[in-house]
């Protein structure tokens, strides 16, 4: 089977997105699969230490996602963000980290908004927020795996460095835990904002995005609840937990999001660090 419209790519690489995607209309599902595959290929190439410039499959998928109306500006932002992991340099502070999260995940939110045929300007702000929240969750979950790859995404001003992570005393683990918990507090701020953007999503696709949001948010909650466990093993949402969250999200959808009650305006404070990037709230 080829890579275009191949939902097995999502199934093999992200069970969360796979289960959420099952609630999308067929026309939208293929778009989402191709956007996900485009991002996945680029990420895999970089993990092998190669810059992305001539992968045949990546170029094929790029032309396909351009046909959805996704701009070259967004594609280039994503590629630049992913490529920055090759010659990785620590982020000095949260502002630098948020700009990275925008490039590798906020941009994906914008691509998904285009796939869902959402043109509202404010909706794009919330799409960026959801991408940032998910990326912050990824960083928290994968901190030990990323350290093995010589990457620490926690900003330098947290005091967490390679020396500290190579010396896992109880005191050092508590310091890492504190920094990760602070990161997840920030993620929750962006999740809470993104909830207000669900009203812009076509009703047939809305429950799918809500499910993805709630499952990802649950990963962060589990990291916080399980102490320092995330430093020695991968924290994930089990099958029964996913079924519970999916059921809960469907009920939540009918109560709160069929006719959305979450209608707060977007806070431009959340995008202060992103000024100069495409489609942010200035």
C-alpha positions in Angstrom: 0.0 0.0 0.0 1.3 3.5 -0.9 1.7 6.4 1.5 -1.2 8.6 0.2 -4.5 8.1 2.1 -2.8 5.4 4.1 -4.4 5.4 7.6 -2.1 2.6 8.8 0.6 5.3 9.2 -1.5 7.0 11.9 -2.3 3.7 13.5 1.3 2.6 13.8 2.6 6.0 15.0 -0.2 7.5 17.1 -3.0 5.5 18.5 -4.5 8.8 19.9 -4.8 10.4 16.5 -5.9 7.2 15.0 -8.9 6.7 17.3 -9.8 10.4 17.1 -9.7 10.3 13.3 -12.3 7.5 13.1 -14.9 10.1 13.9 -14.1 12.3 10.9 -16.0 12.4 7.6 -14.3 10.4 4.9 -13.4 13.4 2.8 -11.8 15.1 5.8 -10.1 11.9 7.0 -8.0 11.5 3.9 -6.8 15.1 4.2 -5.9 14.6 7.8 -4.1 11.3 7.1 -2.0 13.0 4.4 -1.1 15.9 6.5 -0.1 13.6 9.4 1.9 11.4 7.0 3.7 14.5 5.6 4.7 15.5 9.2 5.6 12.0 10.1 8.0 11.5 7.2 9.7 14.7 7.9 10.1 13.9 11.5 11.5 10.4 10.7 14.0 11.8 8.3 15.3 14.2 10.8 15.6 11.5 13.5 17.9 9.8 11.1 20.0 12.9 11.0 19.2 14.1 7.5 18.0 17.4 6.3 14.7 17.3 4.4 15.1 18.5 0.9 14.7 15.6 -1.6 12.6 12.8 -0.1 10.4 11.6 -2.9 7.5 10.7 -0.6 7.8 14.0 1.2 7.7 16.0 -2.0 4.7 13.9 -3.3 2.8 14.6 -0.1 3.8 18.3 -0.1 2.1 18.7 -3.5 -1.0 16.9 -2.2 -1.4 19.1 0.9 -0.8 22.2 -1.1 -3.9 21.2 -3.1 -5.8 21.6 0.2 -4.9 25.3 0.2 -2.0 25.0 2.7 0.5 27.7 2.0 4.2 27.2 1.3 4.9 29.6 4.2 3.4 27.1 6.7 5.1 24.1 5.1 8.5 26.0 5.3 7.9 26.9 8.9 7.2 23.2 9.8 10.3 22.0 7.9 12.5 24.7 9.5 11.2 23.7 12.9 11.8 20.0 12.4 15.2 20.6 10.8 16.3 22.6 13.9 16.4 19.3 15.8 19.4 18.1 13.7 21.9 20.7 15.1 19.9 21.1 18.3 20.5 24.1 20.5 18.9 24.6 23.9 16.1 27.2 24.2 17.0 29.9 26.6 13.5 30.5 28.0 9.8 29.8 27.5 9.5 32.4 24.7 12.0 30.5 22.6 10.4 27.2 23.4 6.9 28.4 22.4 8.3 29.6 19.0 9.6 26.1 18.5 6.3 24.6 19.5 4.5 26.9 17.0 6.8 25.7 14.2 6.5 22.0 14.8 2.9 21.8 16.1 1.1 25.1 16.0 1.6 25.1 12.2 0.1 21.6 12.1 -3.0 23.0 13.9 -3.2 25.6 11.1 -2.9 22.9 8.4 -5.7 20.9 10.1 -7.9 24.0 10.2 -7.3 24.4 6.4 -8.2 20.7 5.9 -11.4 21.2 7.9 -12.1 24.2 5.6 -12.1 26.7 8.5 -11.4 30.3 7.3 -12.3 32.3 10.4 -9.3 34.3 11.6 -9.8 33.8 15.3 -10.3 30.0 14.8 -6.7 29.9 13.6 -5.5 31.3 16.9 -7.1 28.5 18.8 -5.7 25.9 16.3 -2.2 27.2 17.1 -2.9 26.9 20.8 -4.0 23.3 20.5 -0.9 22.4 18.6 1.3 24.1 21.2 -0.5 22.4 24.1 0.1 19.0 22.5 3.7 19.7 21.7 4.4 20.8 25.3 2.8 17.5 26.4 5.0 15.5 24.0 8.1 17.3 25.5 7.0 16.4 29.0 6.3 12.8 28.1 9.5 12.2 26.1 12.1 14.0 28.3 14.2 10.9 29.0 14.1 9.6 25.4 15.0 13.1 24.1 17.9 13.3 26.5 19.3 10.1 25.0 19.3 11.9 21.7 21.2 14.8 23.3 18.2 17.0 23.4 16.7 18.8 26.4 13.7 20.9 25.4 13.1 22.3 28.9 14.6 25.9 28.6 18.0 26.6 30.0 16.6 28.9 32.7 14.9 25.9 34.4 18.3 24.8 35.5 17.8 21.3 34.1 20.9 20.3 32.0 22.7 17.1 30.8 24.8 16.9 34.0 21.7 16.9 36.1 19.9 14.4 34.0 23.0 12.1 34.0 22.9 12.1 37.8 19.5 10.9 38.8 19.6 11.5 42.5 16.2 11.9 44.2 16.9 15.7 44.5 17.6 16.0 40.8 14.6 13.9 39.8 12.4 16.2 41.9 13.9 19.2 40.2 13.1 17.7 36.8 9.6 16.8 38.0 9.0 20.4 39.1 10.1 21.8 35.8 8.0 19.3 33.8 4.9 20.0 36.0 5.4 23.8 35.3 5.5 22.9 31.6 2.3 21.0 31.9 0.6 23.9 33.7 1.5 26.0 30.6 0.1 23.2 28.3 -3.2 23.3 30.3 -3.5 27.0 29.7 -3.2 26.4 25.9 -5.6 23.5 26.1 -8.2 25.6 28.0 -7.8 28.3 25.3 -8.2 25.9 22.4 -11.5 24.6 23.8 -13.0 27.9 22.8 -12.1 27.3 19.2 -14.2 24.1 18.9 -17.2 26.2 18.0 -15.5 27.1 14.6 -15.1 23.4 13.6 -17.7 21.9 11.4 -20.1 19.9 13.6 -19.3 16.6 11.8 -15.6 16.9 12.7 -15.9 18.6 16.1 -16.2 15.5 18.3 -13.0 14.1 16.7 -10.9 17.1 17.7 -12.4 17.1 21.2 -11.4 13.4 21.6 -7.8 14.1 20.5 -7.6 17.1 22.8 -8.9 15.2 25.9 -6.7 12.1 25.3 -3.6 14.2 24.9 -4.5 16.3 27.9 -5.0 13.1 29.9 -1.3 12.2 29.2 -0.2 15.3 30.9 -2.5 14.7 33.9 -1.2 11.1 34.2 2.4 12.4 34.2 1.6 14.8 37.0 -0.2 12.1 39.0 2.4 9.4 38.7 5.3 11.3 40.3 8.7 10.6 38.7 7.6 7.5 36.9 7.8 9.4 33.5 11.6 9.5 33.9 12.0 5.8 33.7 9.1 4.6 31.5 6.9 5.9 28.8 3.6 7.3 30.1 0.7 6.5 27.8 -3.1 6.2 27.9 -4.1 2.5 27.9 -6.9 1.0 25.7 -9.5 0.9 28.5 -8.6 4.5 29.5 -9.0 5.6 25.8 -12.4 4.0 25.6 -13.4 5.8 28.8 -12.1 9.1 27.5 -13.7 8.7 24.1 -17.1 7.9 25.7 -16.7 10.8 28.1 -15.8 13.1 25.2 -18.8 12.1 23.2 -21.1 12.8 26.1 -19.3 16.1 26.7 -19.8 16.9 23.0 -23.5 16.5 23.2 -23.8 18.5 26.4 -21.3 21.4 25.8 -20.2 21.4 22.2 -23.2 20.5 20.0 -24.2 24.1 20.7 -21.0 25.4 22.2 -21.1 27.3 25.4 -17.3 27.9 25.4 -17.2 31.2 23.5 -14.4 33.2 25.1 -12.4 35.5 22.8 -8.8 34.6 22.2 -6.2 36.2 24.5 -3.4 37.7 22.5 -1.2 37.4 25.6 -0.8 33.7 24.7 0.8 34.7 21.4 3.2 37.4 22.7 6.2 35.2 22.1 5.0 34.4 18.6 4.9 37.8 17.0 6.2 37.8 13.5 5.0 34.3 12.8 2.1 33.5 10.4 -1.6 33.7 11.6 -0.8 34.5 15.2 -2.8 36.9 17.4 -1.0 40.2 17.3 
